[in-house]
Amino acid sequence: MSSMNYDERIPNNVDLGSDRRLKRALEKWQPDFLEWWRSVGPQVFSTDEVYLRTAISTQAGGWANFGHVRMPDYRWGVFLADAEKDRVIPAGDDAGSPVWQQVPGEHRNALRRIIVVQADTEPASVEQQRWLADTAPSLYDCRNLFQVNVEEARHLWAMVYLLMAHFGRDGREEADALLTRRSGDPDTPRILDAFNQPCSDWLTFFCFTMFADRDGKYQLASLAESAFDPLSRTCRFMLTEEAHHLFVGTMGLDRVIRRSAQLTKADPNGDARAQGGIDLPTIQKWINHWFSYCLDLFGSEVSTNAADYFASGLKGRYREAAAYDDHRATTGTRTVPTVQGGSLVGQEFPLRLVMNEVLRDDYIADCAKSLARWNRTLADEGVEYRLSLPHRRFFRRQGLYADHPFDLEGQLVDQATWEAHKDAWLPTAEDHAYVESLMKPVVEPGKMANWIAAPPKGINGQPLDFEYVRTDH
């Protein structure tokens, strides 16, 4: 099961040929997908050869092949991780029981909703990023953008397979709707707000892949613990591909930060902008914005839906099977500060009701590791400035803290204080205009835009001046 069959019209490792009804449904959907890709996928270098990796196995080590391919010729397909023998439900009321191979009727609507929401994020990010190649700071970065794009589109295929294989007509209708919604469209927007935000510059792209794709890591990891085994296997392989997206964000920001530090030192007034770079306070504003936006993706701090998903085994905690001893979570509580009478008051909730917050804890800790890396970069460059993550209550639009003003430390403030400080905490129109003014394409192999440092090494052992995108532009 670990090898991919690229001889079929739709590459797969799920023996698609044995299910004629499902195969016909996917083949009927395929032309609509390709039309979606042509119309709102990458619009720059879209027919040029790009040095991309393609999955050839689900086994660790050597699972991908690298080579130049035109993106319209990329072979999107359906790949699941190998089944685990005798796998049991990791969490919830039925923990320890055999996993499900089919969707139980009582969980049909909830599972469909979970899959659709996850699926909707995949094409959304491609739509958000479709013009970015026009201002790529290097061919190395351009290639990384395209790798992210083709894999997000493959993740769409992964979710559509589940919908069509297990949800009948409802699943086929949901699959069609995934190609009709559009990121940022006022009439038919994507489901989650973060995936309707503009992505018109590369600082935003790096923040998006750092923070939004990292949210994806934790959402996929929680679904990889699902009692519904096909969903678990799908997400386990998606996580293999997702790792590169996080690398793009973490290292992309690290390179912007390093170059900002270098230009800060080079300027007699310590002004990176005067040297054509992105100053560190501006980078901090982007971090504040995107980290906070992505905290919303985990849902409300107190959630009956999250409790139900855990109880029924639809989702688990991050690394549920390996990291926890009590997989039922029927005891224990957590104190969650809530806004009452204009102040924060701690309130106790049963553990199952705060499963979103538990997952958010793991996400925040993971993000903090990247912040520590970036601050080591600043120390290495001899700059005293340090970056930080805002508090989890800052600038929230979902959950218990939505519509309440908090400062960067998570303290409740009045509206006047918020208005007086928000331009120092979050990107302004002027900040966006300045960053976008720097976005000029660099298409000579091995060269980088002035505002970003070169990466320490190339892709798959290739040198930095390798022709990652074969173009005459």
Secondary structure as UniProt FT lines:
FT   HELIX           16..18
FT   HELIX           20..40
FT   TURN            46..47
FT   STRAND          49..55
FT   STRAND          64..70
FT   HELIX           71..73
FT   TURN            85..86
FT   TURN            93..96
FT   HELIX           105..107
FT   HELIX           108..128
FT   TURN            129..131
FT   HELIX           132..135
FT   HELIX           139..166
FT   HELIX           168..177
FT   TURN            178..180
FT   TURN            183..184
FT   HELIX           193..196
FT   HELIX           202..207
FT   HELIX           208..212
FT   HELIX           213..223
FT   TURN            224..225
FT   HELIX           229..266
FT   TURN            268..269
FT   HELIX           273..275
FT   HELIX           280..295
FT   HELIX           296..298
FT   HELIX           304..312
FT   TURN            318..319
FT   HELIX           320..323
FT   STRAND          333..340
FT   TURN            341..342
FT   STRAND          343..350
FT   HELIX           351..354
FT   HELIX           355..380
FT   TURN            381..382
FT   TURN            392..395
FT   TURN            400..403
FT   TURN            408..409
FT   HELIX           415..425
FT   HELIX           429..437
FT   TURN            445..446
FT   TURN            450..451
FT   HELIX           459..461
FT   TURN            464..465
FT   STRAND          469..470
//
